[in-house]
Amino acid sequence: MCDLQVFSECVRKIRLTSGASELINEAFRKPWTFDDKAWKHVIDVLVEASMNDMKQGRAAAKTCNYIVQAEAAYCNSSGFRSILLKQLQVEYEKQMQVNHAKEKSWINFANFLCAVFDLLRLNNMPLVALVSPVFEVLSVLAQPTFAHSEAAIQCLVMQLQFVGEELDRLNNNKMKDLVVMLRKLFLNEKTSQFSRLMLLEIIELRSGGWKLSPSAYQYYYEGTGN
């Protein structure tokens, strides 16, 4: 478990009011004083910050992980984690009800959900309950309706860089289906040249066992700088 200074530095990366920051720091310092209602308030603050700004998603997810570890260490309970999973489900259903029409909201939600899956650990293991939801949100980003959006494809590729290998290990069949979608998206006439480059990189990354070959690394990173 991290110390208070590390936790506070993480919280400072999230743009919050002073009152909200104090609430979250208190949740880490004294988790035994928080009931379900208080936990929901903390989670609502973090989810709202993540939905407002994609850049805050990973810091918010890391904050969630630190609070989960603190609650487990001090209280031997999992109230925060349980309520977080419920709230993620509520937010997912809300996004699906509008048919993920609000592109920015869907991207921000996908980013936060994937970050929670990537960073939150239980006994040093990922939350298996999130595997299917993560595949679902990534599959939405890989649909033809997002072919025109470099922001959506960049989010899709970035999340796969973070969690692709773990997802592949946990459900190889679903990853195969997702790669098929990536290939179709690559060939879509609405997909920009820049988006195609990102998609090709992640497809090759997966083909190489989630490790780029030296030649591929030179092409994508050293070559593009010339």
C-alpha positions in Angstrom: 0.0 0.0 0.0 1.3 3.5 -0.8 1.9 6.1 1.8 -0.2 9.3 2.2 2.2 11.5 0.3 2.2 9.3 -2.8 -1.6 9.1 -2.5 -2.0 12.8 -2.2 0.2 13.5 -5.2 -2.0 11.1 -7.2 -5.1 12.9 -6.1 -3.6 16.3 -7.0 -3.5 15.1 -10.7 -7.3 15.1 -10.7 -8.9 18.5 -10.9 -11.1 18.6 -7.8 -12.4 21.2 -5.5 -10.6 21.4 -2.2 -13.6 19.8 -0.4 -13.6 16.8 -2.8 -9.8 16.4 -2.5 -10.1 16.4 1.3 -12.9 13.8 1.2 -10.8 11.5 -1.0 -7.7 11.9 1.2 -9.9 11.1 4.3 -11.2 8.0 2.6 -7.6 6.8 2.2 -6.5 7.8 5.8 -9.6 6.6 7.6 -11.5 4.1 5.5 -13.2 2.6 8.6 -15.2 5.8 9.0 -16.9 5.4 5.6 -20.2 3.7 5.1 -21.8 2.7 1.7 -23.3 6.2 1.3 -19.9 7.9 1.9 -18.2 5.5 -0.5 -20.7 6.2 -3.2 -20.0 9.9 -2.8 -16.3 9.3 -3.2 -16.8 7.2 -6.3 -19.3 9.7 -7.8 -16.6 12.3 -7.5 -13.9 10.2 -9.2 -16.2 8.9 -12.0 -17.4 12.5 -12.7 -13.8 13.7 -13.0 -13.0 10.8 -15.4 -16.0 11.5 -17.5 -15.3 15.2 -17.8 -11.6 14.8 -18.9 -10.0 11.7 -20.3 -6.6 12.8 -19.0 -7.8 12.4 -15.4 -9.0 8.8 -15.9 -5.8 6.9 -15.1 -5.1 9.1 -12.0 -8.7 8.5 -10.8 -8.3 4.7 -11.4 -5.0 4.7 -9.5 -6.7 6.5 -6.7 -9.4 3.9 -6.6 -6.8 1.2 -6.3 -5.1 2.9 -3.4 -8.4 3.2 -1.6 -9.2 -0.4 -2.2 -5.8 -1.4 -0.7 -6.3 0.9 2.3 -9.7 -0.5 3.0 -8.5 -4.1 2.8 -5.5 -3.3 5.0 -7.3 -1.3 7.7 -10.9 -2.8 7.6 -10.5 -6.2 5.9 -13.6 -5.3 3.8 -14.4 -4.5 0.2 -17.3 -2.0 0.4 -15.5 0.6 -1.8 -14.7 -2.0 -4.5 -18.2 -3.4 -4.6 -19.8 0.0 -4.9 -17.3 1.0 -7.6 -18.2 -2.0 -9.7 -21.9 -1.2 -9.3 -21.3 2.4 -10.4 -19.3 1.3 -13.4 -22.2 -0.9 -14.4 -24.7 2.0 -14.0 -22.5 4.3 -16.1 -22.1 1.6 -18.8 -25.9 1.1 -19.0 -26.4 4.9 -19.2 -23.9 5.1 -22.1 -25.6 2.2 -23.9 -29.1 3.7 -23.5 -28.1 6.6 -25.7 -26.4 4.2 -28.0 -23.0 5.6 -27.1 -23.9 8.6 -29.4 -21.9 11.1 -27.4 -18.4 10.2 -28.7 -16.4 12.1 -26.0 -18.4 10.6 -23.1 -17.9 7.1 -24.5 -14.2 7.6 -25.0 -13.8 8.9 -21.5 -15.8 6.1 -20.0 -13.8 3.5 -22.0 -10.6 5.1 -20.8 -11.6 5.0 -17.2 -13.0 1.5 -17.2 -9.9 0.1 -18.9 -7.7 2.0 -16.4 -9.6 0.5 -13.5 -9.1 -2.9 -15.0 -5.4 -2.2 -15.6 -4.5 -0.7 -12.2 -6.9 -2.1 -9.6 -5.6 -5.3 -8.2 -7.0 -7.9 -5.7 -4.3 -10.1 -4.3 -2.1 -8.9 -7.2 -4.7 -10.2 -9.7 -6.9 -8.3 -12.1 -10.7 -8.0 -11.5 -11.9 -10.9 -13.7 -15.5 -9.4 -13.5 -14.3 -6.5 -15.7 -12.9 -8.7 -18.5 -16.2 -8.9 -20.5 -17.2 -5.2 -20.0 -13.7 -4.1 -21.1 -14.0 -6.2 -24.3 -17.5 -4.7 -24.9 -16.4 -1.1 -24.6 -13.3 -1.7 -26.8 -15.5 -3.6 -29.4 -17.8 -0.5 -29.5 -14.8 1.7 -30.3 -13.8 -0.7 -33.1 -17.2 -0.4 -34.8 -17.4 1.2 -38.2 -19.4 4.1 -36.7 -16.1 5.3 -35.1 -14.0 4.8 -38.3 -14.0 8.6 -38.9 -12.8 9.4 -35.4 -9.1 9.5 -34.8 -9.7 10.2 -31.1 -11.8 7.1 -30.7 -9.3 4.9 -32.5 -6.4 6.4 -30.6 -8.2 5.6 -27.3 -8.9 2.0 -28.6 -5.2 1.5 -29.5 -3.9 3.1 -26.3 -6.1 0.9 -24.1 -4.9 -2.2 -25.9 -1.3 -1.1 -25.3 -2.1 -1.0 -21.6 -4.4 -4.1 -21.2 -4.3 -6.1 -24.4 -1.8 -8.7 -23.3 -3.8 -9.3 -20.1 -7.1 -9.5 -21.9 -5.6 -11.9 -24.5 -4.4 -14.2 -21.7 -7.8 -14.1 -19.9 -10.0 -14.6 -23.0 -8.1 -15.5 -26.2 -11.3 -16.1 -28.2 -12.7 -12.6 -27.5 -9.4 -11.1 -28.4 -9.4 -12.9 -31.7 -12.9 -11.5 -32.4 -11.6 -8.0 -31.5 -8.6 -8.3 -33.8 -11.0 -9.2 -36.7 -12.8 -6.0 -36.0 -9.5 -4.1 -35.9 -8.6 -5.4 -39.3 -12.0 -4.4 -40.8 -11.6 -1.0 -39.2 -8.1 -0.7 -40.8 -9.7 -1.4 -44.3 -12.7 1.0 -43.8 -12.6 3.8 -46.3 -13.5 6.3 -43.6 -10.4 5.4 -41.5 -7.7 8.1 -41.8 -4.1 7.3 -42.7 -3.0 8.2 -39.2 -5.6 5.9 -37.7 -4.6 3.1 -40.0 -1.0 3.4 -38.8 -2.1 3.2 -35.1 -4.3 0.1 -35.9 -1.5 -1.6 -37.9 0.8 -1.1 -34.9 -1.5 -2.7 -32.4 -2.3 -5.6 -34.8 1.4 -6.3 -35.3 2.0 -5.9 -31.5 -0.5 -8.6 -30.9 0.9 -10.9 -33.6 4.3 -10.5 -32.0 3.1 -11.7 -28.6 2.5 -8.1 -27.5 6.1 -7.2 -28.2 7.2 -5.2 -31.2 10.0 -6.6 -33.2 13.1 -4.3 -33.6 12.2 -3.6 -37.2 8.6 -2.7 -36.3 9.8 -0.5 -33.5 12.1 1.3 -35.9 9.3 1.8 -38.4 6.7 3.1 -35.9 8.9 5.2 -33.6 12.4 5.9 -35.1 11.2 6.1 -38.6 8.3 8.5 -37.9 10.7 11.0 -36.3 12.6 11.5 -39.5 
